[in-house]
Amino acid sequence: MGDHYSLTDIRARFTPTLDPDFQPLSLVLRQARKQISEGAPAVELTILLERLPGDRSVHCLTVPDPASDDSGEVLRLVERVCKFLLWQQGASRIGVHSSCGSDRLAKRLAKIYSTDGDRAFDADMMQRAFGRPLVIEPLSSGEVDATDTAKAIGGHLDGCRIGFDLGASDYKLAAVRDGKPVFTTEIPWDPRVEADPNWHRTKINEGLKLAAEKLPRVDAIGGSSAGIIVDSKPRVASLFRSVPDELFAEKVRPIFRNLGAEWGVPFEVANDGDVTALAGAMSLKKNGVLGLAMGSSQAVGFLDQQGRITGWLNELAFAPVDFHPAGPVDEWSGDVGCGVQYFSQQGVARLAKLAGIELPDAHPAVQLKHVQELHDAGDERVPAIFDDIGICLGYALGLHGEFYDYSQLLALGRVTSGHGGEQIVVKAEAVLSAEFPELATKVTLQLPDEKSKRVGQAVAAASLPKLVA
């Protein structure tokens, strides 16, 4: 493919200081459209994502014709979009239809996402999430229909409730009475290294008992947890990554159901990203909320313009935002350029090292606190870290605008605490205004107060269960 068709000739207006090789996927998509508008041959792709029978979504994408691409950039772009969709929406089956009639792209994607392909991790995670092997196959027609399985979530404020939020670095709790938090706390922990599922259950229960002491009674318990949660059952969760598979199925998957039976009250747990979005909708009293929690990982949730969750995964920690083939590597999936390396404690630590800051040999939460303390002390090396995160976030929000209909962006998590959070928002808004002006007029970036950033999810989680009459 000649220079006329180069997808990486993107001319970004903002370049991260510490990570200058960052190639925003949002601008690569824009460049693809530009090449097509200038006469490059194109194909229209219809991508069907079926989670379970009767639950499917459809995404349409027009790209330069892969048959004219000797560089492999178009195939890589399609694969990156496919991976974004996979972790945004989830799928046990992906169907691909090309307007040119070729099944080449579907077959290449099937090979990449096979059990011995480059994206074997993603295929395995989808099988764990949906209980069946991931299948990628050609579609005979581009005429396919999506289904609407969106539903309302939470917002129940009556009674005495406990809310919790399980993160990789801390366990947040709230005791809530008729919608008002009467007690909140954060308990440091590191569950990712614990292989005994009984340790996890005991620690969670200890926190619930602590919160219960602050209430006259407990009417309901709601929680949020990192990972893929289906019907209050963890299907995939980094918090339990050290638990052997057989014990995960036996002990971890029913852990919240078993705790609910022990407490004898309505007990509901949802994905932490969805609860982030719920917290935003409850505080802002608006819908169309994309919640982004930058903590030990990157948690994302979405409430549509009707205030409903979509049933999608929204696990954008694994979704690509950087098109550069030598982007930072995610330690778990082994892939490059994914959100967790930009919008989390890990991302801060990565950039801090590039800034020449020596970090303590400790958990990323401790490393983040060290960087924030240096920031407060006026260390001149630190501002570039949060400016870079803001630049990358601005371009990521432009990408999210391709896949989500959102009008509110709520940024939460420890990374957004203090002056760094303010810098992140300022830079992200600058990128949106300059690069994505139409989206900038539609989207408002919100940065809650410090307490809400840290424990707002636990308070919102308490509202998940509906009391039994």
Buried (B, 14 or more C-beta within 10 A) or exposed (E): BEEEBEBBEBEBEBEBBBBEEBBBBBBBBBBBBBBBEEEBBBBEBBBBBBBBEEBBBBBEBEBBBBEBBEEEBBBBBBBBBBBBBBBBBBBBBBBBBBEBEBBBBBBBBBEBBBEEBEBBBBBBBBBBBBEEEBBBBBBEEBEBEEBEBBEEBBBBBEBBBBBBBBBBBBBBBBBBBEBEBEBBBBEEBEBBEBEEBEBBBEBBBEBBEBBBEBBEEBBBBBBBBBBBBBEBBBBBBBBBBBBEEEBBEEBBBBBBBEBBEEBEBBBBBBBBBBBBBBBBBBBBEBBBBBBBBBBBBBBBBBBBEEBBBBBBBBBBBBBBBBBBEEBBBBEBBEBBBBBBBBBBBBBBBBBBEBBEBEBEEEBBBBBBBBBBEBBEEEEEBBBBBBBBBBBBBBBBBBBBBBBBEBBBBBBBBBBBBBEBBBBBBBBBBBBBEEBBEEBBEBBBBBBBEEEBBBBBBBBBBBBBBBEEE
